[in-house]
Amino acid sequence: MKPPFRIVARMSNKINTKKHMEANMTLKQIYNSEFDKFYGILLYPYDIHKIQSNTTVLWLENILKNHHSIIFVIQTAEGEGIAFDRD
């Protein structure tokens, strides 16, 4: 395989408890600290409805802090979405 790579994956399949979410955030922080060595794009898909409501803000803050861009897609007939760039 030749770069650039395009990968869609999750660090952890479970994010429905605080413990799962913290483990997921730790894994992503470790990987993202080395991301500049990766030649490509990595997408992490998550169903935000499965995140505990009392930890949603912490999770979103972590996502914003540790990613170059974020895309939120709302499930509608129109396929609406919004994107945020960190830079």
N, C-alpha and C positions, 0 to 999 in steps of 0.2 A: 504494500500500500504506500502511496505517495501523499504527502501533505499538499494542500491543507486538509485537515480532518474535520468532519462534521459529525458530532456524536450527540445523541439524545439519550440521557441516562439519569438515574437517581443515585445518590450516595447511599440512601437507605429507602427501603420500600415503605417503612412505617414512619409517620409523623403525627400520629393521632394521640400521643401522650407527651407530656413535658420531657420525660426521659428520652424518648425516641427523637424528639425535636432537638434537644441539646446534643445528642450524639451525632445527628445529621449535620448540625451547624459546625461542630468541631471538625468533622471529616471534610466539610466543604472549605473551612478556613485553612486547613492544612493543604488541601489540593490547590486552592486559589492562591496561596502564597507562592506556589511554583508555576502558576498558570502562564507566565511570560515565556517559559521554556516549551510550552505546548503550541504547536503551529496549527491552529484551527479554531473551531467554534464548538462550544459545549453548551447544550441546552438541558436544563433541569426542569422537567414538567411536574407540577404538583397540583393536586386538587385542594384549593385553600379551604374548602368546606370541611375537610377532614382534620384541620388544625384546631386544637382546643382554643376556644374563644378567649380564655384568659391568658394565652401566650401568643396570640396573633400579632400584637404590636411588637413584641420582642423579636419574633421571627421575621417580620417585615423589615425592621431596623437592621437586622443582621444581613438580610438579603441585599438591601440598599448599600450597606457598608462594604460588602465583600464581592460584589459583582460589577462588571463593567456596564452592563445594561440589564434592564428588566422589562419583560413584556407580560402584561396581564391581558388575557383574552376572556371575555365574558361570553358565556354560552347563550347566544341569542340566534334568531333566524338570520340576522344581519352579520353575525360574527364580529361584533365590535371588540375593540381592544385599545390599549394605551401602552406606550413605551416610555421608559425613563432611561436616560444615559447618565452615568456617574460623572463623566468628564465635562 
